[in-house]
Amino acid sequence: MLFLLIAPSVAAAFFITLVPVLLLVRMSLSSVSRFGRIGDNVGLRNFARLMADPLLPDIALRTALWTGSVVGGTLLIALPTALVLNRRFFGRRLAQFLVLAPWAISVTSMAVVWRRALSDEAGLLNRLAMASGLIERPVIWLGSIPASFAFEILIAILVSVPFSTVILLAGLSSIPSEISDAARLDGANAGARLGHVTLPLLRPFICVVLIFNIAYVMNSFPIIWILTQGGPANGTDILVTYLYKLAFTLGRLDEAAALSILMLGALGVLTVLMLRMLERPAHG
């Protein structure tokens, strides 16, 4: 009876997910005009042409750096933030609100605000730096590849912290206080309780944070596109922004579909690995 109740929802979700994937597979194995007309089957030719693209290796490495930096930086900030917010102190509710409130703001809106703040002359960052005497003239913050990419990583971390903090805070609140109290009575100090009690019990929630953030960050489009559009000279492109350029700027829809399939496969492998890690016992 329960299966009959959920069957329509499962079927709808399966249909919504499966149809676009099958269409992508068909496009990746066919010749597609820049207007979206699907032609003859060409086998793996689109994948071969994609692999021969001289820009792809650097973009793939940059995507790995982008994903690892943002996900790692997010966890390094969100975990201690959640640990602090889980304690009882005066103004705790206000602190939780201030940390979690940015979650309600869209990523696109935040990217637009940061684009304005980092603009050449009228930008807030240049104004503050000049007013404090740190610089004498406006700096083009987004004019070089290293600076642009560093700012994009920083902004992505700030955007990702609220959601991750919510998940970790929920995990911390689900851990019975009696366990920590028992460890304290056994003589364990704060560091030992954190390393041998809290973090092992929190591991499933950490894995959830990693899975969601890897999937989200790897396909994060607005921040890089609004700030630099992958420039200068494709120097801040990641796979998802380059995919957009392949499809809608260069008109290579078939290669864009092939790249989508490769990204889907890579994301699936990472998700499976994280789920396997989640299934391992805490002492493993």
C-alpha positions as a printed Julia matrix, in Angstrom:
284×3 Matrix{Float64}:
  0.0    0.0     0.0
  2.82   2.39    0.86
  4.49   1.67   -2.47
  1.27   2.53   -4.31
  1.12   5.87   -2.5
  4.65   6.9    -3.42
  4.69   5.3    -6.88
  3.35   8.41   -8.74
  5.98  10.65   -7.15
  8.76   8.15   -7.85
  7.62   7.77  -11.45
  7.44  11.54  -11.96
 10.89  12.09  -10.46
 12.33   9.23  -12.53
 10.77  10.63  -15.71
 11.97  14.18  -15.05
 15.5   12.91  -14.39
 15.75  10.23  -17.05
 14.42  12.09  -20.09
 17.04  14.92  -20.05
 19.85  12.39  -19.49
 18.69  10.24  -22.43
 18.44  13.36  -24.59
 21.97  14.36  -23.6
 23.25  10.89  -24.46
 21.57  11.06  -27.86
 23.01  14.53  -28.54
 26.48  13.48  -27.43
 26.43  10.63  -29.98
 25.0   12.69  -32.84
 25.87  15.71  -34.92
 23.9   18.72  -33.67
 23.57  22.04  -35.47
 24.02  25.29  -33.58
 20.22  25.66  -33.7
 19.71  22.35  -31.86
 18.72  20.13  -34.79
 19.92  16.57  -34.08
 21.42  14.87  -37.12
 23.16  11.58  -37.85
 24.76   9.32  -35.28
 28.53   9.92  -35.15
 29.48   7.5   -32.39
 32.18   8.81  -30.07
 33.4   11.53  -32.44
 32.15  14.33  -30.19
 34.03  12.89  -27.23
 37.2   12.59  -29.35
 36.91  16.2   -30.51
 36.3   17.29  -26.94
 39.38  15.43  -25.69
 41.43  17.12  -28.42
 40.39  20.58  -27.2
 43.62  22.26  -25.98
 41.74  24.28  -23.37
 40.07  21.32  -21.68
 42.98  19.95  -19.56
 43.64  23.29  -17.85
 39.92  23.87  -17.31
 39.5   20.38  -15.8
 42.42  20.95  -13.41
 41.02  24.37  -12.51
 37.63  22.78  -11.82
 39.28  20.3    -9.45
 41.13  23.15   -7.72
 37.93  25.21   -7.55
 35.88  22.35   -6.11
 38.51  21.22   -3.61
 39.29  24.75   -2.41
 35.66  25.8    -1.99
 34.46  22.56   -0.39
 37.49  22.3     1.9
 37.38  25.98    2.87
 33.65  25.76    3.52
 34.07  22.78    5.85
 36.98  24.42    7.7
 34.79  27.45    8.45
 31.38  25.79    8.88
 32.53  23.1    11.34
 33.99  25.42   14.03
 31.11  27.83   13.43
 28.59  25.06   14.1
 30.52  23.94   17.19
 30.4   27.47   18.59
 26.73  28.0    17.72
 25.86  24.68   19.37
 27.0   26.01   22.74
 24.81  28.02   25.07
 25.84  31.66   25.41
 24.24  35.07   25.61
 23.17  36.25   22.14
 23.29  32.74   20.67
 20.03  33.17   18.75
 21.24  36.44   17.23
 24.55  34.85   16.27
 22.75  31.95   14.61
 20.55  34.37   12.69
 23.53  36.43   11.49
 25.39  33.34   10.31
 22.42  31.65    8.64
 20.62  34.7     7.2
 22.8   34.93    4.04
 21.43  31.52    3.07
 18.18  33.29    2.11
 19.97  35.49   -0.44
 20.3   34.12   -3.96
 23.78  33.33   -5.24
 23.2   35.5    -8.27
 22.34  38.52   -6.14
 25.44  38.04   -4.01
 27.6   37.71   -7.12
 26.2   40.95   -8.51
 26.92  42.74   -5.21
 30.49  41.43   -5.14
 30.97  42.41   -8.79
 30.0   45.95   -7.86
 32.2   45.95   -4.76
 35.22  44.82   -6.78
 34.73  47.23   -9.67
 37.61  49.45  -10.68
 36.95  52.96   -9.35
 33.54  53.12   -7.71
 33.89  49.76   -6.01
 33.53  49.55   -2.25
 36.82  47.68   -1.8
 38.82  50.33   -3.66
 37.09  53.12   -1.76
 37.82  51.55    1.61
 41.43  50.75    0.69
 42.06  54.3    -0.58
 40.33  55.9     2.41
 42.51  53.89    4.81
 45.68  54.71    2.89
 46.44  51.16    1.83
 46.48  52.09   -1.87
 46.92  55.37   -3.72
 44.94  54.56   -6.87
 42.14  52.14   -7.74
 43.17  48.54   -8.31
 41.66  46.38  -11.03
 40.89  43.46   -8.72
 39.42  41.28  -11.44
 42.04  42.16  -14.05
 44.4   39.25  -13.43
 43.71  35.52  -13.46
 45.12  34.65   -9.98
 43.34  37.53   -8.23
 40.05  36.92  -10.03
 40.06  33.21   -9.27
 41.03  33.79   -5.64
 38.15  36.23   -5.16
 35.73  33.79   -6.8
 36.85  30.99   -4.48
 36.47  33.27   -1.45
 32.98  34.36   -2.49
 31.93  30.77   -3.17
 33.1   29.75    0.31
 31.15  32.58    1.92
 28.06  31.57   -0.05
 28.39  27.89    0.93
 29.06  28.33    4.66
 25.46  29.03    5.85
 23.96  25.85    4.35
 26.84  23.7     5.6
 26.55  25.23    9.06
 22.84  24.37    9.16
 23.53  20.71    8.36
 26.38  20.42   10.87
 24.4   22.24   13.55
 21.53  19.8    13.03
 24.0   16.94   13.43
 25.46  18.38   16.62
 22.01  18.89   18.13
 21.21  15.21   17.46
 24.18  13.97   19.5
 23.02  13.11   23.06
 24.76  15.28   25.64
 25.06  12.22   27.91
 27.81  10.8    25.68
 29.99  13.87   26.05
 29.23  14.06   29.77
 30.3   10.43   30.21
 33.55  11.11   28.36
 34.16  14.14   30.59
 33.65  12.04   33.7
 36.16   9.53   32.33
 38.75  12.3    32.24
 38.66  13.21   28.53
 39.55  16.84   27.86
 37.82  19.05   25.27
 40.15  18.02   22.45
 39.75  14.32   23.18
 35.97  14.63   23.33
 35.97  16.46   20.02
 38.25  13.99   18.27
 36.95  10.72   19.72
 33.29  11.48   20.43
 31.87  14.45   18.54
 33.56  14.12   15.15
 32.97  10.33   14.76
 29.28  10.81   15.59
 29.14  13.82   13.28
 30.76  11.98   10.36
 27.47  11.15    8.54
 26.53  14.82    8.54
 30.02  15.82    7.37
 29.64  13.36    4.49
 26.26  14.87    3.62
 27.84  18.34    3.59
 30.64  17.09    1.33
 28.28  15.34   -1.09
 25.96  18.33   -1.46
 28.78  20.86   -1.69
 30.77  18.86   -4.25
 27.68  18.52   -6.44
 26.76  22.18   -6.0
 30.22  23.73   -6.31
 31.3   21.62   -9.27
 28.25  22.92  -11.17
 28.29  26.42   -9.71
 27.75  28.86  -12.57
 26.62  32.33  -11.36
 29.68  33.45   -9.36
 32.31  32.92  -12.05
 30.05  33.98  -14.9
 28.9   37.22  -13.32
 32.33  38.23  -12.05
 34.56  37.35  -15.01
 32.6   35.21  -17.52
 35.53  32.8   -17.33
 38.07  35.43  -18.36
 40.51  36.87  -18.83
 41.46  34.54  -21.73
 39.51  31.57  -20.3
 41.77  31.82  -17.25
 38.95  31.43  -14.7
 36.73  29.05  -16.67
 35.6   25.87  -14.98
 33.86  23.01  -16.75
 30.33  24.36  -16.31
 31.14  27.84  -17.65
 33.11  26.35  -20.53
 30.15  24.06  -21.26
 27.94  27.14  -21.51
 30.39  28.75  -23.94
 30.58  25.59  -26.04
 26.81  25.43  -26.33
 25.64  29.02  -26.57
 28.69  31.02  -27.69
 30.53  28.63  -29.99
 27.45  26.67  -31.08
 29.1   23.29  -30.45
 26.03  21.73  -28.85
 27.11  18.16  -29.53
 30.44  18.63  -27.74
 28.67  20.44  -24.92
 26.4   17.41  -24.52
 29.44  15.13  -24.44
 31.01  17.3   -21.76
 27.77  17.15  -19.77
 27.86  13.35  -19.85
 31.48  13.31  -18.67
 30.67  15.72  -15.83
 27.65  13.63  -14.84
 29.82  10.52  -14.75
 32.54  12.18  -12.68
 29.97  13.53  -10.24
 28.36  10.1    -9.98
 31.69   8.46   -9.17
 32.45  11.05   -6.48
 28.99  10.61   -4.97
 29.35   6.83   -4.85
 32.74   7.15   -3.15
 31.3    9.52   -0.55
 28.35   7.19    0.08
 30.74   4.27    0.54
 32.65   6.35    3.06
 29.38   7.14    4.81
 28.58   3.44    5.11
 31.88   2.6     6.78
 31.7    2.11   10.55
 33.0    4.97   12.69
 35.94   2.9    13.96
 36.94   1.94   10.39
